[in-house]
Amino acid sequence: MSAPPTSRRVLLLTHTGRAEARSVARSFIAGLTAHGVVVRLLAAEAKDLGVVPEEFGSRLELSESESDVGCDCELALVIGGDGSILRAAEITRGARTPVLGVNLGHVGFLAEAEPEEIESTIRAIVDSRYTVEDRLTLAVEVSLGGELLARTFAVNEASVEKSARERMIEVLVEIDGRPLSRWACDGVVCATPTGSTAYNFSAGGPVVWPQVEALCLVPLSAHALFSRPMVTGPDSVIAIEVIDRPDGAAVLWCDSRRTVDLPLGAHVEVRRGAEPLRLARLHEAPFTDRLVAKFGLPVDGWRGEGERRLRGNTTTGEGEHA
């Protein structure tokens, strides 16, 4: 018997290869269904979790396919790391379902909750105490001689890279229809602000605050005088053409999940995507705090704005000594 169409539904996606993730997922299933929220699972994941559907009755739904699995769900709750959240973004993209991540990865920049916060996260979902934040994504097209070869998207980054270790590729980059530079390099990364703390960061690109709408461009090990990371406007179009490489040695990667082999002369266009990533947020903490926490940045000695003002007044005789 299926749940009434007016029931609240949450899609649960889990990195079932990890024991901790399976345990956390089962806790969320029990907690959410106990509060009357319908939980939808992919049938294959339900099997991995050892879930017995009959125990939950109409409060548990199974889907055999990832296609449209997020439809009618108010949230996609993801148990895993950033890679699991990128997978969830791929699965829920058509339904525009907000994604809420519970971090079981190493850094977890996209995740909003930690495993020890199960009860408070369940309560926040039940009480609808969350906001939804739209994040810029990338639309990516690959063509050859004017013929479209592939069309895909990216949440973090799209990168054109060599696939043969022994030599570089040569690319010509243009911005908004104008040539920028020609590089012999290992590749070029095009990233979103959300992805600026991922591959872009490792490649020496800038960290961009999520509320800033922009595109990042970072050459990888380019043999050129001018090969600095760049930031363009959000509506710019970045084009990368593969003009020299050995057979089969160039490839397009999107979020490290989808690949397209690039033949000689392939033209890759990267622009702002029409469909944003919708991230559910439980906390209003500044992005600066997230950077400090996730990267373990040293901030010892910081006294805060209030104390700095007090100390400033003390120098003029207007404040009290600490």
Protein Blocks (a to p, Z undefined) as FASTA:
>chain_A
ZZdfkbccddddddfkbmklmmmmmmmmmmmmmnopacdddfklmmmnopafklnmmmbc
cdfbfghklgoiabdcdeddfklmmmmmmmmmmnopacddddfbfnommbmbdfklmmmm
mmmmmnopacddddddddddddeehiafbdcddfkbccdddfbfkbccdddddeehiafb
dcddfbdcdddfklmmmmmmmnopacddfklgcdddddehiacfblcdcdddfkbccddd
dfbdcehiaccdehhlaccdddehiacdddddfbdcddddfbfcdfklmmmmmnopafeh
iabjklmmmmmmmmnopaccZZ
